[in-house]
Amino acid sequence: MSTSAATLPTMAGGHYDDARVTAWSERIGAVDAFVFITAEYNHGIPGAFKNAVDLLAPEWAGKCVRFVSYGAVGGVRAVEQWRPVLANFSMVDIRSQVTLSNFTDFEPDGAVSPAARHSESARAARGARCRSSSSAARLETDTASVAAPAREQGVEQWQGGSDHQRIS
Ligand SMILES: Cc1cc2nc3c(=O)[nH]c(=O)nc-3n(C[C@H](O)[C@H](O)[C@H](O)COP(=O)(O)O)c2cc1C
C-alpha cells in the first residue's frame, strides 16, 4: 500500500482526495472548540471515531476539547486515551469530564437520563476556561502581546511535513 502526498493531512492544505474528507475538513476547520462524546470499546477509543480524527490534522491544531463519555465504567479509559492522542495536535483538553454509566444513566430505549451527580461535573467542564482556544489565540494575535499561542504553533507544526516528522 502506498500513500500519496494529497492524502496526508499535513500535506493536503485542506484539499483531500476524497470530497467527503474535504467537507469534514471544512466543518472541523470552522469550529474553535469541541465536545467529544465518546463510547469505549475494548477499554479504548472507538476505532471509527479515531479514524475520523486521524483523517485531519491542522484542522484540530490548538483547539479546545471537552469530553462526555459513556460505558460500563463511564468510558473513562477511552477519554484517558484521547488526551495524549489530541495532545499531538496541541489541543487543549479540559480536565473535568462527564462520565455516563451505561447501567444507570440511560433509559432502556437509549435516551440519556443522567444521575443528578453529573450536574456538577458538567458545570465544571463547561466552566473550565480553555485559555489557548483559537478565539483566545486570535485575541492574543490581535493585541500582539505575548509569544505565539498554541494554535499558531500547532498549525505551523502540522503544515510543515518536516516539522511533522520532527515532533512525531
Ligand atoms: C466490541 C465491543 C467492545 C466493547 N468494549 C467495551 C469496553 O471495553 N468498555 C465499556 O464500557 N463498554 C464496552 N462496550 C460497550 C459499548 O461501549 C456500548 O455498547 C456503547 O453503547 C457503544 O456505543 P455506540 O453504539 O455509540 O458506539 C463494548 C461494545 C462492543 C460491541
The ligand as an SDF file (V2000), in Angstrom:
LIG
                    3D

 31 33  0  0  0  0  0  0  0  0999 V2000
  -16.7380   -4.9940   20.6890 C   0  0  0  0  0  0  0  0  0  0  0  0
  -17.2380   -4.1810   21.8540 C   0  0  0  0  0  0  0  0  0  0  0  0
  -16.3710   -3.8670   22.8690 C   0  0  0  0  0  0  0  0  0  0  0  0
  -16.8090   -3.0990   23.9420 C   0  0  0  0  0  0  0  0  0  0  0  0
  -15.9360   -2.7940   24.9250 N   0  0  0  0  0  0  0  0  0  0  0  0
  -16.3470   -2.0410   25.9670 C   0  0  0  0  0  0  0  0  0  0  0  0
  -15.4280   -1.6830   26.9770 C   0  0  0  0  0  0  0  0  0  0  0  0
  -14.2760   -2.0360   26.9770 O   0  0  0  0  0  0  0  0  0  0  0  0
  -15.8790   -0.8980   27.9720 N   0  0  0  0  0  0  0  0  0  0  0  0
  -17.1750   -0.4490   28.0340 C   0  0  0  0  0  0  0  0  0  0  0  0
  -17.5260    0.2630   28.9480 O   0  0  0  0  0  0  0  0  0  0  0  0
  -18.0680   -0.7850   27.0850 N   0  0  0  0  0  0  0  0  0  0  0  0
  -17.6740   -1.5700   26.0520 C   0  0  0  0  0  0  0  0  0  0  0  0
  -18.5600   -1.9010   25.0740 N   0  0  0  0  0  0  0  0  0  0  0  0
  -19.9300   -1.4070   25.1790 C   0  0  0  0  0  0  0  0  0  0  0  0
  -20.0920   -0.1380   24.3730 C   0  0  0  0  0  0  0  0  0  0  0  0
  -19.4240    0.9410   24.9690 O   0  0  0  0  0  0  0  0  0  0  0  0
  -21.5850    0.1720   24.3160 C   0  0  0  0  0  0  0  0  0  0  0  0
  -22.1910   -0.8320   23.5350 O   0  0  0  0  0  0  0  0  0  0  0  0
  -21.8690    1.5460   23.7660 C   0  0  0  0  0  0  0  0  0  0  0  0
  -23.2250    1.7910   23.9310 O   0  0  0  0  0  0  0  0  0  0  0  0
  -21.4770    1.6370   22.3090 C   0  0  0  0  0  0  0  0  0  0  0  0
  -21.7540    2.9280   21.8920 O   0  0  0  0  0  0  0  0  0  0  0  0
  -22.0060    3.2810   20.3670 P   0  0  0  0  0  0  0  0  0  0  0  0
  -23.0940    2.3620   19.8810 O   0  0  0  0  0  0  0  0  0  0  0  0
  -22.4360    4.7110   20.4010 O   0  0  0  0  0  0  0  0  0  0  0  0
  -20.7270    3.0560   19.6320 O   0  0  0  0  0  0  0  0  0  0  0  0
  -18.1500   -2.6570   24.0030 C   0  0  0  0  0  0  0  0  0  0  0  0
  -19.0190   -2.9880   22.9540 C   0  0  0  0  0  0  0  0  0  0  0  0
  -18.5570   -3.7250   21.8920 C   0  0  0  0  0  0  0  0  0  0  0  0
  -19.5110   -4.0640   20.7660 C   0  0  0  0  0  0  0  0  0  0  0  0
  1  2  1  0
  2  3  1  0
  2 30  2  0
  3  4  2  0
  4  5  1  0
  4 28  1  0
  5  6  2  0
  6  7  1  0
  6 13  1  0
  7  8  2  0
  7  9  1  0
  9 10  1  0
 10 11  2  0
 10 12  1  0
 12 13  2  0
 13 14  1  0
 14 15  1  0
 14 28  1  0
 15 16  1  0
 16 17  1  0
 16 18  1  0
 18 19  1  0
 18 20  1  0
 20 21  1  0
 20 22  1  0
 22 23  1  0
 23 24  1  0
 24 25  2  0
 24 26  1  0
 24 27  1  0
 28 29  2  0
 29 30  1  0
 30 31  1  0
M  END
$$$$
